[in-house]
Amino acid sequence: MRTISLTAGAFLTALLTGCGQRASETPHPGSTAPLSGSKNTPGPLPVRQSTSPTKEIDDPAMRLIIQDILGTQSEVYLIDGYKGLNFGDGEEAVEAISPLTKRGVRSSFVKLQNGTSVYFSSEGRLVGISAVLSVNDLDRSVAMLQDTFGGAEKDHLSQTTSTKDMPGQAQRVHQIRATYHFPGSVVVATLTSTTTVFKNGRAQREGSVVTAFERSWVVEQLQQEVLRRREAFAWLAKLSDGSDGSSLKLEGQPTLRAATLELAKNPAREGVYWSERPENAARPRRPDQIGLFPNGNWVASCVLKYRQATKPGRSLDCEYRFNQEGEPAGNALFDTPLRHLVVRANAVLAQTILPPRGESIIYENGPIYEHYEWLTSDYRRVKIGTGFHGLGAIIIRTLDP
């Protein structure tokens, strides 16, 4: 059986270059250069002008943030839909093409009888369309992605590798994700190669899935994310500003909405915590723990942490947890293949408030985590992403010199 090694870089290189072209036209000037990432689907579809409502905020700063999140817009793919479905249609129009069969228990997508999956907005509009591109033929998938969507920008390509040992076998999963940005859609393609090694041999399984989303809906969700977090990030940055890592200064600091403030101190760490939600009734603190440990549902904190014995001194960590906000938290994109754009949105926003020192941004991702990290000009270290607190968090660390 043929074994494909995605780590060799051939697929990433192919997705970067691309060779897409618009129907009945010469190749787009940017089709052989890195373009903002997206996905693909086989078969021509009629070009349809977008009829979706435009809800973009008329704010130059916001436009720059959205542009940074999505990357360069390509005109290689101008279809306002996918698989014969049009963005903006309701369930009735979708069922006229293929009946709905089932709603996933753990997925926001609805399965159609023809195998395609669709996603409806809270208003009942079709905003997401997902389908399998190919099975056990990644070469074919990459060629189709190149021809339909052109190349993906380097910043919008990522790969992860995970391993799992089981009785009598070991499994290795390698995944590549490419995201593309077009006038009417944002597309994400996921290519997966799974190798299972048994005692007497191995099995190889490959698959690729393409999901297209309505661009105006994606932009609306990203704008909501930025607006939801902008005030909190600025508050946290100001809270950590001016500290040398050895003390916490609260005098003159603004309050965080209507959050409740409490102090907590134990031998290893001391700090202040802000809570917008009541304590978990199922796991309340014992009387002797109050004053040592905070309400477990705290949304923000500034804590002095003692460092290792080999590195004497302390650090001040100011943290804000997205999943403990008083208002209903979350973002519709987080339950879709575009959840990485929510992480990127928070990282881009944080960089406007806490600018990186030069090109010091570090990006790390894995099967269950994704985060950005950088050093500011005043040597504070910022880390933001998912994998360490549910929907994610931002941590600003100031070290004691």
N, C-alpha and C positions, 0 to 999 in steps of 0.2 A: 504493500500500500504506500502511496506517495505521502511523504511527511513534509509539511511546510513549516519553516521556521520564520515566524513573523518578526522575530528580533533581529533578523539579518538586515532589516532596514529597506528591503526592496519594495514592500508595500507602502511604507511611509513615503519613500521617495516618489513612488508612482502617484500617490494621492496628492502630494505637493505640486507636481507638475501639471497633471491633467491635460485634457485635450478637448474640452467641451466647446460646442459652438451653437449659436442660436439657429433655430430652424430656418432654412432657406436663406441663410446669410453667411458671409465670410466669418471665419473664426474671430471671436471677440479679442481685442488687443490684449486683454489681461488673462486670456485662457491658458497661456503657457507660463504664467507667472503666479506666484502664491496669491490666492484669493481667499476671502473670508470663507471659512468652512461651511459645508452643508451636506445633503444627501442626494440620493438618486432613485430613479424608478425607470423600468424599461418601457418602451413603447411611447410614441408621440401622443401628445394631448393638445387640443386646441388652445391657443393662447387666449386667456380670458382676463379682461381688465378687472382689477379688484373693486368690489362693491362694498367692502367692509367699512364700517364707520371708523374714521380717523380720530383717535383719542390722544394723540401725542401732545405733550405739554409744550407750549410755546415759551421755552426757556433755553437760552443758548448754552448755559452750563449743563442742563439736563441732556441736551442734544449731544454734547461732547462726551458725556458719560455713556450714553446709549451707544454712540459710535465706537467708543473704546471697548465696550462689552461685546458687541456683535462683530466688530472688525470691518474691513473694507467690503462694501457692497458690490457684488458682481451682477452683471446682466446676462450671464450665460443661460440661466434658467428663468423664464418669464411666465411660466404656467402658474396660475392662481389656484392650485389644487394638486391632486395626485390620484392616480388609479381611477380616473374618470369621475372623481368626486370634486366638488367645488367648495372652497371655504365660504362660510356664511350660510350654507344650506341648513335646514332643520332636519329633525329625525324623519319626517315624512318623505322629504326629497331623497334622503339617503336610502330609506327602505325601498323606494321605487327602483333603485339600482340593485340592492341586495338586502334581504331581510336581516334584522338584528337577531343574533342567536343567544348571546349571553353577556352579562356584565361581569367582569372579573372581580373576584373577591379582594385581591391585593393590588389591582390595577385600576386606574381611572379610565382605561380604554374599554370600548364596547366592541365585541367581536361581531363581524358580519359573516353571513353564510359563505361568501366567496373567499374567506380567509383573511381579508383586510380587517384591521382594527381602526376604530375612529374615536375621537375625543371631542366631546361637546363642552362648550363654555357654560358658565352658570346661567346664561341667558338662553341656552338651548341652541346655540349656533355651532356649526361644525368648524373646529379650529385646528384639529390634529388628525392626520391620516398616517397609518403605519402598516407596512407590509414586508414580508420576507423577500429579499432580493434574490438570494440563491442559497442552496444547501450543498455543502461539500465541494465548492468550487470558488475559492476566493479569487483566483485569477480572473474569472469571469466577472465577479462582483466589482473588482477594482477597475476593470476595463469599462464596465457600464457606468461606474461613478465618474470616471474620467470623461467619457463621452457626453454624459448628461449634465454634470455639474462643474466641469473644469477642475481646477486645482484648489486645494484648501490652504489657507494661511498656516504657517508654521505654528503660530500661537493657538490655533484652533484644531490642532492634532494632538492627541494624547494616546498613551498606551499603558496598560497595566498587566501584570503577571501575578498569578496566585497559584499556590500549590496546596494539595490536600492529600494527606496519607490516610488510607482506609485499609481494613484487614484484607490482605492479599492483593492490593492494588494501590497505585498512586496516581493522582490526577494533576495535570498542569493546564491552566487556562490562561491564554494570552488574548488580550482584547485591544483593538484599535478603535478610536472614536474620532470621526471627522465631522466638523460643523461648518455649514455653509450659510452665507447671508445673501439673499436676493431681494429685489424690490417688493415682491409680494409674499415671500416665504422665508422661513429659517428652517434649514434641513439638517438633520443629524443622521449619520450612518455609523453603524456599529458592526465591526468585523470580528468574529470570535473563532479561535482555534483551540480545541480541547483535545489533549493527548492523555489517554489513560493507559498506564503500563501495568500489565498483568505478569504473573510468574512466567508464562510461556509465550508472551507476545505483547502487542500493543494495539490500540484502536485510535483512530484519528477521526474527529468530527469537526466540521467547519460550518459556519453559518454567517449570514449577513442580513441585517434589518435596516430599512430606511424609514425614517419618520419625518414628515413635512408638517410644519406648523404655520398658521397664518401670521405674517410678520406683525401686523398692527396689534394682534392680540398679545404676541410675545412682548412687544415694546410696552404695551399697557401694563403687563405684569412686572416687567423690569422697573418701570417708573414707580409703581407702587412699592416695590422693594426698596428703592432708593429713598423715596419720601418717608417710608416707615422707619428707616434706620438713620437718616441724616442727622437728626437732632441728637439721638442717643450717642452716635459716634463722636460728634463734636463735644458733647458733655464728657464722655470718657477721656477724650484726648486732653481736655482742659484739666480734668481731675488729676491726670498723671503728669501734667506739665509742671516743671519747676522742681520736681522732687529729685533728690540725689540717690534714691533707692534705700535710704536708711530711715526715712520717716514718712508719715502720711499727713498731708496738710489739707484740712477741711474748711478752714476759715475762709469765708468769702466765696466758697464754691457754690454754684447753682444747684438746685435740687433736681432730682430725676422724677419728673412728673409728680404723681401723688404717692410715690413709693415710701414704704416704711423703712426707717434706718435703724440698724441695731449693731452693736459691737460684739465681737467674738474673739476670744483669746485662749490659746492653748500653748503648751510648751514649744511647739514647732512653728506655729504661725499665729499672727494676730492681724486683725483687720476689721473693716466695716463692710456691711452688706445691706443692699437695698432689695426689698421684696414688694411685689405687686400682687402676689397671690397668697392666699392663706396657707398655713402649714398643712402638709399632707396628714389628714386625719387617720389614715391607716398606719402611719409610721411617725407619730409625734415624738418630740424630744422628751427625755426624762427630765425631771426637775433639776438634777445635778448636771445635765448637759447644757442647760440654758446659760449663756455667758461664755461657754467654751466652744459651742458649735452653733451655726446660724440656722435659720429656717431653711430647710432643704430646697425650697422652691425659690431661692433668691435669684434675682434677675441680673444684678450687677454687684461687683465687689472690688475692693482694693485691699490687698493682703500683703503683709510683709512676710516673706519666706526666708528661712535660714538656708543657706546653701550647704553643699557638702563640706565635710571636714577638710578635704584637700583644697577647697576653694572657700576660704573664710569670707564672711560678709553676708549681706542679705540682698534680696531683690524685692522690688515693689511690683506686684502684678495687679493691674486693673483689668477687669474682665466683664464682658457683657454677654449674657446667654440669650439667644434668640427664642428658644422654646419656653422661656419663663416670663415672657412679656404679659402685662395685664390684659391688653387687647388680644383678640384672637390672632395667634401667630400663624406663620406659614405662608406659602405662596403656591398658586396653582401649578406653576412650573416645576415645583419640587417633586411632584408626583408623576413627572413625565421624564422622557429621556433628555430633556433640557435642564435638568436640575443643576448641572454644572454651571449654567449661565447665572443661576441665582448666587452661587458661590462667587463667580467672577464679578457679578454686580456689586456685591458687598466689598470685594477686594478693591475694585476700581473706585468706589465711593470712599473707602478708607484712605486710599492713596491721595485723594484730593484734600483730605484733612490732615493726614500724616504723610507727607511726600517722602518717597524713598531717597536714600542717599546714593546718587548715581544710579547704576544698574544693579543694585543689590537684591533684586527680587528673586526669591526661590519659590519654585512651584513643585509640589509633591502630590501624588495621587495614588490611590490603590482601590481595591474592590469596595472598601467601606469608608474611605476617607478621601478628602481632597482639601488642600489648603495652600495659601500663599503666605510667605514670610519675607520681611525685609527690615533693614536698618534705616532709621531716620537720620537726618543731619545732626540731631542732638543725641544720637546714639541710643535712642529707645528702640527696642525690638518689637515689631508688630507681627502677630500671627492671626490669621483669620481663615475660617473654613468649617468643614464638617468633620465628624469622626471623633471629636472629643467632647461634644455636648449636643446630642440630638440633632436639631436643625442647624446647629452651628454656633459659633461664638467668635468674638474678637478679644484678643489678649494683648495688652500693651505692657511690656516689661521694662523697668528701669533698674539697672544694676547699681549696687553700692560700689563706688570706685575704691 
